[in-house]
Amino acid sequence: MTGPPASPRDDAEVIAQSLEEPEIFAGLYDRHAPDIHRYAARRLGEGAADDITAETFLIAFRSRRRFDSSRPSARPWLYGIAANLIGKHRRSEERGLRALARTGQDLVAASWSDRCDDRIAAQAPLAVALAALSPGDRHVLLLVAWADLGYQEVAEALGIPLGTVRSRLNRARRKVREALCLDPSFTPDAMELTPSWTK
Protein backbone atom coordinates (compact mmCIF):
# COMPACT_ATOMS: atom_id res chain seq x y z
CA MET A 1 0.00 0.00 0.00
CA THR A 2 1.37 3.41 -0.92
CA GLY A 3 0.75 6.51 1.12
CA PRO A 4 0.44 10.08 -0.06
CA PRO A 5 3.36 11.37 -2.11
CA ALA A 6 6.17 12.81 -0.03
CA SER A 7 5.99 16.54 0.17
CA PRO A 8 9.05 18.49 -1.00
CA ARG A 9 11.39 19.26 1.87
CA ASP A 10 13.16 22.43 0.85
CA ASP A 11 12.26 25.42 -1.26
CA ALA A 12 14.34 24.27 -4.24
CA GLU A 13 12.37 21.02 -4.32
CA VAL A 14 9.06 22.90 -4.10
CA ILE A 15 10.05 25.14 -7.00
CA ALA A 16 11.33 22.23 -9.10
CA GLN A 17 8.16 20.22 -8.49
CA SER A 18 6.00 23.27 -9.24
CA LEU A 19 7.30 23.26 -12.81
CA GLU A 20 5.24 20.11 -13.38
CA GLU A 21 2.57 20.74 -10.74
CA PRO A 22 2.04 24.53 -10.46
CA GLU A 23 -0.27 24.23 -7.43
CA ILE A 24 2.70 23.00 -5.36
CA PHE A 25 4.09 26.57 -5.49
CA ALA A 26 1.46 27.49 -2.89
CA GLY A 27 3.68 25.74 -0.34
CA LEU A 28 6.38 28.34 -0.95
CA TYR A 29 3.81 31.07 -0.43
CA ASP A 30 2.66 29.47 2.82
CA ARG A 31 6.24 29.27 4.10
CA HIS A 32 7.41 32.77 3.27
CA ALA A 33 4.50 35.15 2.60
CA PRO A 34 3.99 36.18 6.26
CA ASP A 35 7.66 37.24 6.58
CA ILE A 36 7.70 39.04 3.24
CA HIS A 37 4.47 40.83 4.17
CA ARG A 38 5.81 41.84 7.58
CA TYR A 39 8.99 43.22 6.01
CA ALA A 40 7.09 45.16 3.33
CA ALA A 41 4.67 46.54 5.94
CA ARG A 42 7.56 47.85 8.00
CA ARG A 43 9.02 49.52 4.93
CA LEU A 44 5.91 50.91 3.23
CA GLY A 45 2.85 50.39 5.44
CA GLU A 46 0.15 47.74 5.55
CA GLY A 47 -1.71 48.69 2.36
CA ALA A 48 1.37 48.60 0.18
CA ALA A 49 2.56 45.41 1.87
CA ASP A 50 -0.41 43.47 0.54
CA ASP A 51 0.45 44.54 -3.01
CA ILE A 52 4.19 43.96 -2.57
CA THR A 53 3.64 40.47 -1.18
CA ALA A 54 1.23 39.49 -3.93
CA GLU A 55 3.48 40.89 -6.64
CA THR A 56 6.58 39.25 -5.12
CA PHE A 57 5.01 35.81 -5.35
CA LEU A 58 3.55 36.46 -8.79
CA ILE A 59 6.99 37.40 -10.10
CA ALA A 60 8.55 34.44 -8.30
CA PHE A 61 6.00 32.07 -9.82
CA ARG A 62 6.50 33.43 -13.32
CA SER A 63 10.30 33.31 -13.06
CA ARG A 64 10.61 30.06 -11.09
CA ARG A 65 12.41 28.32 -13.98
CA ARG A 66 15.32 30.71 -13.42
CA PHE A 67 15.63 29.92 -9.69
CA ASP A 68 19.08 28.58 -8.79
CA SER A 69 18.16 25.08 -7.63
CA SER A 70 21.53 24.66 -5.92
CA ARG A 71 20.20 26.93 -3.18
CA PRO A 72 17.88 25.07 -0.83
CA SER A 73 16.19 28.24 0.48
CA ALA A 74 14.23 30.67 -1.67
CA ARG A 75 14.18 33.22 1.14
CA PRO A 76 16.97 35.49 -0.22
CA TRP A 77 15.50 35.26 -3.74
CA LEU A 78 12.05 36.29 -2.48
CA TYR A 79 13.44 39.14 -0.37
CA GLY A 80 15.40 40.30 -3.42
CA ILE A 81 12.22 40.45 -5.48
CA ALA A 82 10.45 42.27 -2.65
CA ALA A 83 13.36 44.72 -2.25
CA ASN A 84 13.23 45.55 -5.96
CA LEU A 85 9.50 46.20 -5.73
CA ILE A 86 9.97 48.29 -2.58
CA GLY A 87 12.65 50.25 -4.44
CA LYS A 88 9.99 51.27 -6.94
CA HIS A 89 7.99 52.62 -4.01
CA ARG A 90 11.03 54.41 -2.55
CA ARG A 91 9.42 57.85 -2.63
CA SER A 92 6.47 56.58 -0.60
CA GLU A 93 8.82 55.04 1.94
CA GLU A 94 10.85 58.25 2.25
CA ARG A 95 7.68 60.34 2.65
CA GLY A 96 6.49 57.96 5.35
CA LEU A 97 9.80 58.13 7.22
CA ARG A 98 9.89 61.93 6.99
CA ALA A 99 6.27 62.16 8.18
CA LEU A 100 7.10 59.85 11.07
CA ALA A 101 10.09 62.02 11.95
CA ARG A 102 8.05 65.21 11.75
CA THR A 103 4.89 64.17 13.55
CA GLY A 104 5.66 60.95 15.38
CA GLN A 105 2.78 59.37 13.41
CA ASP A 106 2.83 57.58 10.15
CA LEU A 107 0.74 59.40 7.58
CA VAL A 108 1.17 56.69 4.93
CA ALA A 109 -0.45 53.89 6.92
CA ALA A 110 -2.48 54.45 10.07
CA SER A 111 -0.92 52.86 13.14
CA TRP A 112 2.17 51.69 11.25
CA SER A 113 4.17 52.63 14.35
CA ASP A 114 2.13 50.10 16.32
CA ARG A 115 3.42 47.36 14.05
CA CYS A 116 7.04 48.56 14.07
CA ASP A 117 9.51 47.90 16.81
CA ASP A 118 8.68 50.47 19.49
CA ARG A 119 12.29 51.55 19.72
CA ILE A 120 12.38 52.35 15.99
CA ALA A 121 8.98 54.02 15.67
CA ALA A 122 9.51 56.13 18.77
CA GLN A 123 12.71 57.74 17.51
CA ALA A 124 12.03 60.47 14.99
CA PRO A 125 15.78 61.02 14.42
CA LEU A 126 16.09 57.39 13.35
CA ALA A 127 13.33 57.85 10.79
CA VAL A 128 15.19 60.88 9.42
CA ALA A 129 18.43 58.89 9.31
CA LEU A 130 16.77 56.02 7.44
CA ALA A 131 15.16 58.39 4.95
CA ALA A 132 18.55 60.03 4.31
CA LEU A 133 20.28 56.75 3.39
CA SER A 134 20.78 55.86 -0.24
CA PRO A 135 18.31 53.22 -1.45
CA GLY A 136 21.08 50.61 -1.66
CA ASP A 137 22.32 51.27 1.86
CA ARG A 138 18.75 51.32 3.22
CA HIS A 139 17.93 47.99 1.54
CA VAL A 140 21.00 46.32 3.05
CA LEU A 141 20.47 47.76 6.53
CA LEU A 142 16.78 46.89 6.69
CA LEU A 143 17.22 43.41 5.21
CA VAL A 144 19.65 42.74 8.06
CA ALA A 145 17.65 44.55 10.74
CA TRP A 146 14.04 43.79 9.83
CA ALA A 147 14.22 40.66 7.66
CA ASP A 148 16.98 39.13 9.80
CA LEU A 149 18.96 38.04 6.73
CA GLY A 150 22.65 37.21 7.03
CA TYR A 151 25.25 38.98 4.92
CA GLN A 152 25.39 36.17 2.34
CA GLU A 153 21.59 36.10 2.10
CA VAL A 154 21.51 39.87 1.55
CA ALA A 155 24.12 39.49 -1.19
CA GLU A 156 21.97 36.82 -2.85
CA ALA A 157 18.78 38.84 -2.38
CA LEU A 158 20.17 41.98 -3.98
CA GLY A 159 22.49 40.31 -6.46
CA ILE A 160 25.56 42.14 -5.16
CA PRO A 161 28.95 40.91 -3.92
CA LEU A 162 29.39 40.07 -0.25
CA GLY A 163 31.97 42.85 0.09
CA THR A 164 29.41 45.37 -1.17
CA VAL A 165 26.95 44.19 1.48
CA ARG A 166 29.58 44.71 4.16
CA SER A 167 30.58 48.16 2.93
CA ARG A 168 26.96 49.32 2.53
CA LEU A 169 26.03 48.01 5.96
CA ASN A 170 29.08 49.62 7.53
CA ARG A 171 28.30 52.93 5.83
CA ALA A 172 24.60 52.78 6.76
CA ARG A 173 25.38 51.97 10.40
CA ARG A 174 27.91 54.80 10.56
CA LYS A 175 25.44 57.30 9.09
CA VAL A 176 22.68 56.20 11.44
CA ARG A 177 25.03 56.42 14.45
CA GLU A 178 26.10 59.91 13.33
CA ALA A 179 22.49 61.01 12.82
CA LEU A 180 21.59 59.75 16.28
CA CYS A 181 24.75 61.33 17.70
CA LEU A 182 25.86 57.99 19.11
CA ASP A 183 29.40 57.99 20.44
CA PRO A 184 31.08 54.69 19.49
CA SER A 185 32.68 54.67 22.96
CA PHE A 186 29.29 54.37 24.72
CA THR A 187 29.09 51.51 27.18
CA PRO A 188 26.93 48.50 26.30
CA ASP A 189 24.36 49.65 28.89
CA ALA A 190 23.96 52.98 27.12
CA MET A 191 23.74 51.23 23.75
CA GLU A 192 20.76 49.17 24.91
CA LEU A 193 18.66 52.28 24.43
CA THR A 194 19.29 52.15 20.70
CA PRO A 195 18.58 49.51 18.07
CA SER A 196 21.29 46.82 18.15
CA TRP A 197 21.86 47.06 14.38
CA THR A 198 23.36 50.56 14.75
CA LYS A 199 26.31 49.11 16.67
C-alpha positions in Angstrom: 0.0 0.0 0.0 1.4 3.4 -0.9 0.7 6.5 1.1 0.4 10.1 -0.1 3.4 11.4 -2.1 6.2 12.8 0.0 6.0 16.5 0.2 9.0 18.5 -1.0 11.4 19.3 1.9 13.2 22.4 0.8 12.3 25.4 -1.3 14.3 24.3 -4.2 12.4 21.0 -4.3 9.1 22.9 -4.1 10.0 25.1 -7.0 11.3 22.2 -9.1 8.2 20.2 -8.5 6.0 23.3 -9.2 7.3 23.3 -12.8 5.2 20.1 -13.4 2.6 20.7 -10.7 2.0 24.5 -10.5 -0.3 24.2 -7.4 2.7 23.0 -5.4 4.1 26.6 -5.5 1.5 27.5 -2.9 3.7 25.7 -0.3 6.4 28.3 -1.0 3.8 31.1 -0.4 2.7 29.5 2.8 6.2 29.3 4.1 7.4 32.8 3.3 4.5 35.2 2.6 4.0 36.2 6.3 7.7 37.2 6.6 7.7 39.0 3.2 4.5 40.8 4.2 5.8 41.8 7.6 9.0 43.2 6.0 7.1 45.2 3.3 4.7 46.5 5.9 7.6 47.8 8.0 9.0 49.5 4.9 5.9 50.9 3.2 2.9 50.4 5.4 0.1 47.7 5.5 -1.7 48.7 2.4 1.4 48.6 0.2 2.6 45.4 1.9 -0.4 43.5 0.5 0.4 44.5 -3.0 4.2 44.0 -2.6 3.6 40.5 -1.2 1.2 39.5 -3.9 3.5 40.9 -6.6 6.6 39.2 -5.1 5.0 35.8 -5.3 3.6 36.5 -8.8 7.0 37.4 -10.1 8.5 34.4 -8.3 6.0 32.1 -9.8 6.5 33.4 -13.3 10.3 33.3 -13.1 10.6 30.1 -11.1 12.4 28.3 -14.0 15.3 30.7 -13.4 15.6 29.9 -9.7 19.1 28.6 -8.8 18.2 25.1 -7.6 21.5 24.7 -5.9 20.2 26.9 -3.2 17.9 25.1 -0.8 16.2 28.2 0.5 14.2 30.7 -1.7 14.2 33.2 1.1 17.0 35.5 -0.2 15.5 35.3 -3.7 12.0 36.3 -2.5 13.4 39.1 -0.4 15.4 40.3 -3.4 12.2 40.4 -5.5 10.4 42.3 -2.6 13.4 44.7 -2.2 13.2 45.6 -6.0 9.5 46.2 -5.7 10.0 48.3 -2.6 12.6 50.3 -4.4 10.0 51.3 -6.9 8.0 52.6 -4.0 11.0 54.4 -2.6 9.4 57.8 -2.6 6.5 56.6 -0.6 8.8 55.0 1.9 10.8 58.2 2.3 7.7 60.3 2.6 6.5 58.0 5.3 9.8 58.1 7.2 9.9 61.9 7.0 6.3 62.2 8.2 7.1 59.8 11.1 10.1 62.0 11.9 8.0 65.2 11.7 4.9 64.2 13.5 5.7 60.9 15.4 2.8 59.4 13.4 2.8 57.6 10.1 0.7 59.4 7.6 1.2 56.7 4.9 -0.5 53.9 6.9 -2.5 54.4 10.1 -0.9 52.9 13.1 2.2 51.7 11.3 4.2 52.6 14.3 2.1 50.1 16.3 3.4 47.4 14.0 7.0 48.6 14.1 9.5 47.9 16.8 8.7 50.5 19.5 12.3 51.5 19.7 12.4 52.4 16.0 9.0 54.0 15.7 9.5 56.1 18.8 12.7 57.7 17.5 12.0 60.5 15.0 15.8 61.0 14.4 16.1 57.4 13.4 13.3 57.8 10.8 15.2 60.9 9.4 18.4 58.9 9.3 16.8 56.0 7.4 15.2 58.4 5.0 18.5 60.0 4.3 20.3 56.8 3.4 20.8 55.9 -0.2 18.3 53.2 -1.5 21.1 50.6 -1.7 22.3 51.3 1.9 18.8 51.3 3.2 17.9 48.0 1.5 21.0 46.3 3.0 20.5 47.8 6.5 16.8 46.9 6.7 17.2 43.4 5.2 19.6 42.7 8.1 17.6 44.5 10.7 14.0 43.8 9.8 14.2 40.7 7.7 17.0 39.1 9.8 19.0 38.0 6.7 22.6 37.2 7.0 25.2 39.0 4.9 25.4 36.2 2.3 21.6 36.1 2.1 21.5 39.9 1.5 24.1 39.5 -1.2 22.0 36.8 -2.9 18.8 38.8 -2.4 20.2 42.0 -4.0 22.5 40.3 -6.5 25.6 42.1 -5.2 28.9 40.9 -3.9 29.4 40.1 -0.2 32.0 42.8 0.1 29.4 45.4 -1.2 27.0 44.2 1.5 29.6 44.7 4.2 30.6 48.2 2.9 27.0 49.3 2.5 26.0 48.0 6.0 29.1 49.6 7.5 28.3 52.9 5.8 24.6 52.8 6.8 25.4 52.0 10.4 27.9 54.8 10.6 25.4 57.3 9.1 22.7 56.2 11.4 25.0 56.4 14.4 26.1 59.9 13.3 22.5 61.0 12.8 21.6 59.8 16.3 24.8 61.3 17.7 25.9 58.0 19.1 29.4 58.0 20.4 31.1 54.7 19.5 32.7 54.7 23.0 29.3 54.4 24.7 29.1 51.5 27.2 26.9 48.5 26.3 24.4 49.6 28.9 24.0 53.0 27.1 23.7 51.2 23.7 20.8 49.2 24.9 18.7 52.3 24.4 19.3 52.1 20.7 18.6 49.5 18.1 21.3 46.8 18.1 21.9 47.1 14.4 23.4 50.6 14.7 26.3 49.1 16.7 
